[in-house]
Amino acid sequence: MSTLLQDDIKNALKAVKYPGYSRDIVSFGLIKEIAAANGAVSVSMLLTSANAAAAQQIKAESEQVLKSLPGVTHVHVQVNQPAAAPGATAGASPGAGQNRVTGVERIVAVASGKGGVGKSTVSVNLACALQHLGARVGLLDCDIYGPSIPLMMGINERPGLNADEKMIPPTSHGVKLMSIGFLLADDQPVIWRGPMIQRTIQQFITVVDWGELDYLLVDLPPGTGDAQLTLCQTVPLDGGVIITTPQEASLGVVRKGIAMFEKVNVPLLGIVENMSYFTTPNGERVEIFGHGGGRAEAERRKIPFLGEVPIFTEIREGGDRGVPVAVSGPTKPAGRVFIQIAEALRLQLG
């Protein structure tokens, strides 16, 4: 079989989208083997989700597009997938399979290519906004070196233990929380190497009794290095959200964040532009960091744009006193922004 024919087969399979997603099965890395001879084409795929309906749809659509190729007279498509685990979600994403967290429907990473863009601020308000909309929500703080979730959520207590020796996550504003900040003394620095961080994150997923959750948000550390890639591969993610500010310096690293998620086959759920503009008391709109860069990048990359967050003094004040604006004023302009972003995210997750 020539390399050209292999490319033809792969290109044809790019027309098959993973059910419920805008990305194709090739970009998700599901194609494992391709063989062809005398008009017969055989393709082997590996899904990490145990969703039987998704497998059947992928198989049927793949057979259809392959039969349309010139010279192809026989098609065999084999779709391999793991057995459904207890507590696994029927609609799990293609990147989600082997280690689903029992009781947790969707796990979403919130990431930024660089620090200082308000990623944790968006994470806490997004979690509280989803809870306001009636969802059962957990928030996992994976920023081991600079945990800020305890401060922003107004809680600092050690987790309890249940009968199975699993940690019971503290709850604030109706959101279940876990952070290394709950396990350290005040101002105690974390001086760890990568493997220790990886083990800690794994424990936060597997040794925490999250209970029944609709959404578990994972606040990733800033950047796109080895630690972030490891976290994305360790945590069974259903999608990722990128936080940016409008200026080009932030957008440059956003592209690296997008590439990071693509590398580990995590679907991009959307981009949020933080610090979009500031409105003075007399009504003048000031675009301190520029404006519209996040939306433009989303349109350029064909990624959903979830919304923009203006600079509101109430957002900063809410984070400092441990009461996010999505809790203190969900119907006011500052809080309503996060409610709208949460609604857009729910739409993307189906």
C-alpha positions as CSV (number, residue, x, y, z in Angstrom):
1,M,0.0,0.0,0.0
2,S,1.5,3.4,-1.0
3,T,1.9,6.2,1.5
4,L,-0.3,8.3,-0.8
5,L,-3.2,5.9,-0.4
6,Q,-2.7,5.9,3.4
7,D,-3.0,9.7,3.3
8,D,-6.1,9.5,1.1
9,I,-7.7,7.2,3.7
10,K,-6.8,9.4,6.6
11,N,-8.0,12.5,4.8
12,A,-11.3,10.8,4.0
13,L,-11.7,9.9,7.7
14,K,-11.3,13.5,8.7
15,A,-14.9,13.9,7.5
16,V,-16.1,11.8,10.5
17,K,-16.7,13.9,13.6
18,Y,-16.6,12.4,17.1
19,P,-20.3,12.4,18.2
20,G,-21.1,15.6,20.0
21,Y,-17.8,17.4,19.1
22,S,-16.7,19.5,16.2
23,R,-13.4,17.7,15.9
24,D,-12.8,14.7,13.7
25,I,-11.6,11.3,14.8
26,V,-8.2,11.7,13.1
27,S,-7.3,14.8,15.0
28,F,-8.4,13.0,18.2
29,G,-5.8,10.4,17.5
30,L,-8.2,7.5,17.3
31,I,-6.8,5.9,14.1
32,K,-4.3,3.2,15.0
33,E,-3.8,1.1,11.9
34,I,-4.6,1.4,8.2
35,A,-4.1,-1.4,5.6
36,A,-5.2,-1.8,2.0
37,A,-4.8,-4.3,-0.8
38,N,-6.7,-5.1,-4.0
39,G,-9.5,-2.7,-3.3
40,A,-10.0,-3.8,0.3
41,V,-9.4,-1.2,3.1
42,S,-9.0,-2.1,6.8
43,V,-8.9,0.5,9.6
44,S,-8.5,-0.1,13.3
45,M,-9.4,2.5,15.8
46,L,-9.1,2.8,19.6
47,L,-11.6,4.8,21.6
48,T,-10.9,5.6,25.3
49,S,-14.6,6.0,25.9
50,A,-16.9,3.0,26.6
51,N,-19.8,4.8,24.9
52,A,-21.2,2.1,22.6
53,A,-23.5,4.4,20.7
54,A,-20.6,6.7,19.8
55,A,-18.6,3.6,18.6
56,Q,-21.4,2.5,16.4
57,Q,-21.9,5.9,14.9
58,I,-18.2,6.3,14.2
59,K,-18.0,2.8,12.6
60,A,-21.0,3.5,10.3
61,E,-19.8,6.9,9.2
62,S,-16.3,5.7,8.6
63,E,-17.4,2.8,6.5
64,Q,-19.6,5.2,4.4
65,V,-16.8,7.6,3.6
66,L,-14.3,4.9,2.9
67,K,-16.6,3.1,0.5
68,S,-16.9,6.4,-1.5
69,L,-13.1,6.3,-2.3
70,P,-12.2,5.4,-5.9
71,G,-11.2,1.8,-6.3
72,V,-12.4,0.7,-2.9
73,T,-14.6,-2.4,-3.1
74,H,-14.5,-3.7,0.5
75,V,-14.2,-1.9,3.8
76,H,-13.6,-3.3,7.3
77,V,-13.6,-0.9,10.3
78,Q,-12.8,-2.2,13.7
79,V,-13.5,0.0,16.7
80,N,-11.9,-1.1,19.9
81,Q,-12.9,0.4,23.3
82,P,-12.7,-0.4,27.0
83,A,-15.5,-2.0,28.9
84,A,-17.8,0.4,30.7
85,A,-16.5,1.1,34.2
86,P,-18.8,1.6,37.2
87,G,-19.8,5.2,37.4
88,A,-18.6,6.0,33.9
89,T,-20.5,8.5,31.9
90,A,-22.3,7.3,28.8
91,G,-21.5,10.5,26.9
92,A,-17.8,10.6,28.0
93,S,-15.5,12.4,25.6
94,P,-12.9,10.7,23.4
95,G,-10.1,11.8,25.8
96,A,-11.9,10.7,28.9
97,G,-11.9,6.9,29.1
98,Q,-9.9,4.7,31.4
99,N,-10.0,6.5,34.8
100,R,-13.3,8.2,35.0
101,V,-14.1,9.6,38.5
102,T,-17.1,7.7,40.0
103,G,-20.0,10.1,40.3
104,V,-18.5,12.9,38.3
105,E,-20.2,13.6,35.0
106,R,-17.9,16.1,33.4
107,I,-14.3,17.3,34.2
108,V,-13.2,20.6,32.6
109,A,-9.8,22.2,32.8
110,V,-9.4,26.0,33.1
111,A,-6.0,27.0,31.7
112,S,-4.0,30.0,30.7
113,G,-0.8,30.2,28.7
114,K,0.7,32.6,31.2
115,G,0.1,33.9,34.7
116,G,-1.6,37.2,35.6
117,V,-4.6,36.8,33.3
118,G,-7.2,36.1,36.1
119,K,-7.5,32.4,35.5
120,S,-8.3,31.5,39.1
121,T,-10.7,34.4,39.4
122,V,-12.6,33.1,36.4
123,S,-12.4,29.5,37.7
124,V,-14.1,30.4,41.1
125,N,-16.7,32.6,39.5
126,L,-17.5,30.0,36.8
127,A,-17.8,27.3,39.4
128,C,-20.2,29.5,41.5
129,A,-22.1,30.5,38.4
130,L,-22.7,26.8,37.4
131,Q,-23.8,26.2,41.0
132,H,-26.2,29.1,40.8
133,L,-27.7,27.6,37.6
134,G,-28.5,24.5,39.6
135,A,-25.5,22.2,38.9
136,R,-23.6,20.2,41.4
137,V,-20.1,21.5,41.2
138,G,-16.6,20.8,42.4
139,L,-13.4,22.9,42.0
140,L,-9.9,21.4,42.1
141,D,-7.0,23.8,42.6
142,C,-4.1,22.3,40.7
143,D,-1.9,25.4,41.2
144,I,0.4,23.6,43.7
145,Y,2.9,26.5,43.9
146,G,0.4,29.3,44.2
147,P,-2.9,28.0,45.5
148,S,-5.4,30.9,45.6
149,I,-8.8,29.1,45.6
150,P,-9.1,28.9,49.5
151,L,-8.7,32.7,49.7
152,M,-11.1,33.5,46.8
153,M,-13.7,31.1,48.2
154,G,-13.4,32.3,51.7
155,I,-12.5,29.0,53.4
156,N,-9.4,27.4,54.9
157,E,-10.0,24.2,56.7
158,R,-8.5,20.8,56.6
159,P,-10.4,18.1,54.7
160,G,-12.0,15.4,56.8
161,L,-11.8,11.6,56.2
162,N,-14.7,9.2,55.5
163,A,-14.9,5.6,56.5
164,D,-13.0,4.6,53.3
165,E,-10.1,6.9,54.3
166,K,-10.9,9.2,51.5
167,M,-10.7,13.0,51.9
168,I,-14.0,14.9,52.2
169,P,-13.7,18.1,50.3
170,P,-14.7,21.3,52.2
171,T,-17.6,23.1,50.7
172,S,-18.0,26.9,50.2
173,H,-20.9,28.7,48.5
174,G,-22.3,25.3,47.5
175,V,-19.1,24.2,45.7
176,K,-16.9,21.3,46.8
177,L,-13.3,22.3,46.9
178,M,-9.8,20.7,47.1
179,S,-6.5,22.6,47.2
180,I,-3.0,22.0,48.5
181,G,-3.7,25.2,50.4
182,F,-6.0,23.3,52.8
183,L,-3.1,21.0,53.7
184,L,-0.4,23.5,54.4
185,A,0.3,25.9,57.2
186,D,-0.1,29.6,56.4
187,D,2.5,31.0,54.0
188,Q,4.3,27.6,53.9
189,P,6.0,27.3,50.5
190,V,5.8,24.3,48.3
191,I,9.2,23.2,47.1
192,W,8.5,20.1,45.1
193,R,9.7,18.5,41.9
194,G,7.4,17.4,39.1
195,P,6.8,13.8,40.1
196,M,5.6,14.8,43.6
197,I,3.2,17.3,42.0
198,Q,1.9,14.6,39.7
199,R,1.3,12.2,42.6
200,T,-0.5,14.9,44.5
201,I,-2.9,15.6,41.6
202,Q,-3.6,11.9,41.2
203,Q,-4.5,11.7,44.9
204,F,-6.7,14.8,44.6
205,I,-8.7,12.9,41.9
206,T,-8.7,9.4,43.3
207,V,-8.4,9.8,47.1
208,V,-11.1,12.5,47.4
209,D,-14.7,11.6,47.9
210,W,-16.2,14.1,45.4
211,G,-19.7,12.5,45.6
212,E,-22.1,13.2,42.8
213,L,-21.1,16.1,40.6
214,D,-22.3,17.5,37.3
215,Y,-19.0,19.4,36.8
216,L,-15.6,19.2,38.3
217,L,-13.5,22.3,37.3
218,V,-9.8,21.9,37.4
219,D,-7.8,25.1,37.8
220,L,-4.5,24.3,36.1
221,P,-1.3,26.1,36.9
222,P,-0.3,28.9,34.4
223,G,1.9,28.0,31.5
224,T,2.2,25.1,29.0
225,G,5.2,23.1,30.3
226,D,5.6,19.5,31.2
227,A,3.6,19.9,34.4
228,Q,0.6,21.0,32.5
229,L,0.9,18.3,29.9
230,T,1.2,15.7,32.7
231,L,-1.9,17.1,34.5
232,C,-3.9,17.0,31.3
233,Q,-2.9,13.3,30.8
234,T,-3.5,12.4,34.4
235,V,-6.9,13.9,34.8
236,P,-9.6,12.5,32.5
237,L,-10.7,15.7,30.9
238,D,-13.9,16.3,28.9
239,G,-12.7,19.6,27.7
240,G,-10.6,22.7,28.3
241,V,-11.3,26.4,28.6
242,I,-8.6,29.0,27.8
243,I,-8.4,32.3,29.7
244,T,-6.7,35.3,28.1
245,T,-6.5,39.0,28.1
246,P,-6.9,41.0,24.9
247,Q,-3.3,42.1,24.3
248,E,-1.1,40.3,21.8
249,A,1.4,39.2,24.5
250,S,-1.3,37.1,26.1
251,L,-2.7,35.8,22.7
252,G,0.7,34.6,21.7
253,V,0.8,32.1,24.6
254,V,-2.9,31.3,24.2
255,R,-1.9,29.6,21.0
256,K,0.5,27.5,23.0
257,G,-2.3,26.6,25.3
258,I,-4.5,25.6,22.4
259,A,-1.6,23.4,21.1
260,M,-1.2,21.8,24.5
261,F,-4.8,20.7,24.7
262,E,-4.7,19.5,21.1
263,K,-1.5,17.5,21.8
264,V,-3.2,15.5,24.6
265,N,-6.5,15.2,22.6
266,V,-8.6,17.4,24.9
267,P,-11.5,19.2,23.1
268,L,-11.4,23.0,23.3
269,L,-14.6,24.2,24.8
270,G,-13.9,27.8,24.3
271,I,-11.9,31.0,25.1
272,V,-12.8,33.6,27.7
273,E,-11.4,37.1,27.4
274,N,-10.7,38.6,30.8
275,M,-10.1,42.3,31.6
276,S,-11.7,43.2,28.3
277,Y,-12.3,46.9,29.1
278,F,-13.0,49.3,32.0
279,T,-16.0,51.7,32.2
280,T,-15.3,54.9,34.2
281,P,-17.9,56.4,36.6
282,N,-18.9,58.9,33.8
283,G,-19.6,56.1,31.4
284,E,-16.4,56.3,29.3
285,R,-15.2,53.0,28.1
286,V,-11.4,52.5,28.4
287,E,-9.7,49.5,26.7
288,I,-6.6,49.3,28.9
289,F,-5.3,46.1,27.4
290,G,-6.9,46.5,23.9
291,H,-10.1,44.7,23.2
292,G,-11.5,41.8,21.1
293,G,-8.3,39.8,20.7
294,G,-9.8,36.8,22.4
295,R,-12.9,36.7,20.2
296,A,-10.8,37.3,17.1
297,E,-8.5,34.4,18.0
298,A,-11.5,32.1,18.7
299,E,-12.9,32.9,15.3
300,R,-9.5,32.4,13.6
301,R,-9.1,29.0,15.2
302,K,-12.8,28.1,14.9
303,I,-13.1,27.7,18.7
304,P,-16.2,28.8,20.6
305,F,-15.9,32.3,22.2
306,L,-17.6,31.9,25.7
307,G,-17.6,35.6,26.6
308,E,-15.7,38.6,27.8
309,V,-15.2,39.8,31.4
310,P,-14.8,43.6,31.8
311,I,-12.8,45.1,34.6
312,F,-15.1,45.4,37.6
313,T,-13.9,46.5,41.0
314,E,-16.5,44.2,42.5
315,I,-14.7,41.1,40.9
316,R,-11.4,42.0,42.7
317,E,-13.2,42.8,46.0
318,G,-15.2,39.6,45.9
319,G,-12.0,37.5,45.5
320,D,-10.2,39.3,48.3
321,R,-13.0,38.8,50.8
322,G,-13.9,35.2,49.7
323,V,-17.3,35.9,48.2
324,P,-17.1,35.8,44.4
325,V,-19.4,38.2,42.5
326,A,-21.3,35.2,41.0
327,V,-22.4,34.6,44.5
328,S,-22.9,38.1,45.9
329,G,-24.6,39.6,42.8
330,P,-25.5,37.1,40.1
331,T,-28.0,39.5,38.6
332,K,-25.7,42.6,38.7
333,P,-23.5,43.4,35.7
334,A,-20.3,41.9,37.2
335,G,-21.9,38.7,38.3
336,R,-24.2,38.3,35.3
337,V,-21.1,38.1,33.0
338,F,-20.1,34.8,34.7
339,I,-23.6,33.5,34.6
340,Q,-23.7,34.0,30.9
341,I,-20.3,32.4,30.4
342,A,-21.5,29.4,32.5
343,E,-24.5,29.1,30.3
344,A,-22.3,29.1,27.2
345,L,-20.1,26.4,28.7
346,R,-23.0,24.2,29.5
347,L,-24.2,24.5,25.9
348,Q,-20.8,23.4,24.7
349,L,-20.8,20.4,27.0
350,G,-24.3,19.5,25.8
